[in-house]
Amino acid sequence: MGDKQEQVLPGLDMMHGGTLGEKMGIEFVEVTSERVVGRMPVAGNTQPFGLLHGGASVVLAETLGSIGAMMHAGQGRIAVGVDINATHHRAARAGFVTGTATALSLGNTLAAYEVIITDEDGNRVCTSRITCLIRPTPPGSMTAPDRA
């Protein structure tokens, strides 16, 4: 992990406190504006049949894409999701799933990411796309961690 990521990841941990992502056990592995990788346990994020809940996959995808968009936005601006879709390809029953958000378009007012979620065997579980609107930070709001 590069110095830049070592400086960003603790800031993300601070922002993560009390959020849905924390409740679902999402952990950040790699964070840049172009690519965000995170993982989430299947346990605790299942539907009644013991399979990873499709909504949990969408939460992982939105979390990763939003963090990438915040990194792209930089200080003084925030990113908010305005569109997300997901296609669920196969079930995950145990272990962790890993999401990789890759930038599709990084503009001044919009950022879009494709998020591929895989199981521990590398099988694609879900493909998602998220678009975020980039806006000035409202007074008193949390800002993105310093990109250093």
Residue pairs with C-beta under 8 A, 6 or more apart in sequence:
1 9
1 30
3 148
4 32
4 147
4 148
5 30
5 31
5 32
7 145
7 146
7 148
8 31
8 71
8 145
8 146
8 147
8 148
9 28
9 31
10 145
11 145
11 146
12 28
12 31
12 67
12 145
13 28
14 145
15 142
15 145
16 22
16 26
20 59
20 63
21 59
21 63
24 40
24 44
24 45
24 56
24 59
24 60
25 40
25 41
25 44
25 45
26 38
26 39
26 40
26 59
26 60
26 63
27 38
27 39
27 40
28 36
28 37
28 38
28 67
29 37
29 38
29 39
29 98
30 36
30 37
31 37
31 67
31 68
31 71
32 68
32 71
33 68
33 69
33 71
33 72
33 103
33 106
33 147
34 68
34 102
34 103
34 106
35 68
35 100
35 101
35 102
35 103
36 64
36 65
36 67
36 68
36 71
36 100
36 101
36 113
37 64
37 98
37 99
37 100
37 101
38 60
38 63
38 64
38 67
38 98
38 99
39 96
39 97
39 98
39 99
40 56
40 60
40 96
40 97
40 99
41 95
41 96
42 52
42 92
42 93
42 94
42 95
42 96
42 97
43 94
45 52
45 53
45 56
46 52
46 53
46 56
47 53
47 54
50 93
51 91
51 92
51 93
52 91
52 92
52 93
52 97
52 125
54 86
54 88
54 126
57 86
57 88
57 97
57 99
57 117
57 125
57 126
57 128
58 84
58 86
58 126
58 128
60 97
60 99
60 115
60 117
61 84
61 86
61 99
61 101
61 115
61 117
61 126
61 128
61 130
62 81
62 84
62 128
62 130
64 99
64 100
64 101
64 113
64 115
65 81
65 84
65 101
65 111
65 113
65 115
65 128
65 130
65 132
66 79
66 80
66 81
66 130
66 132
67 101
68 101
68 103
68 111
68 113
69 79
69 111
69 113
69 132
69 134
70 78
70 79
70 144
71 144
71 145
71 147
72 79
72 103
72 106
72 111
72 134
73 79
73 111
73 134
73 144
74 144
74 147
75 143
75 144
75 146
75 147
76 136
76 137
76 143
77 134
77 135
77 136
77 137
77 144
78 134
78 135
78 136
78 137
78 138
78 141
78 143
78 144
79 111
79 132
79 133
79 134
79 135
79 144
80 132
80 133
80 135
81 130
81 131
81 132
81 133
82 131
82 132
82 133
83 129
83 130
83 131
84 128
84 129
84 130
84 131
85 128
85 129
86 126
86 127
86 128
87 126
87 127
87 128
88 125
88 126
89 123
89 124
89 125
89 126
89 127
90 119
90 123
90 124
90 125
91 125
92 119
92 125
95 119
95 120
96 120
97 117
97 118
97 119
97 120
97 125
98 117
98 118
98 120
99 115
99 116
99 117
100 115
100 116
100 117
100 118
101 113
101 114
101 115
101 130
102 113
102 114
102 115
102 116
103 111
103 112
103 113
104 112
104 113
104 114
104 129
105 111
105 112
107 134
108 134
109 133
109 134
109 135
110 131
110 132
110 133
110 134
111 131
111 132
111 134
112 129
112 130
112 131
112 132
113 129
113 130
113 132
114 127
114 128
114 129
115 126
115 127
115 128
115 129
115 130
116 124
116 126
116 127
117 124
117 125
117 126
117 127
117 128
118 124
118 125
119 125
137 143
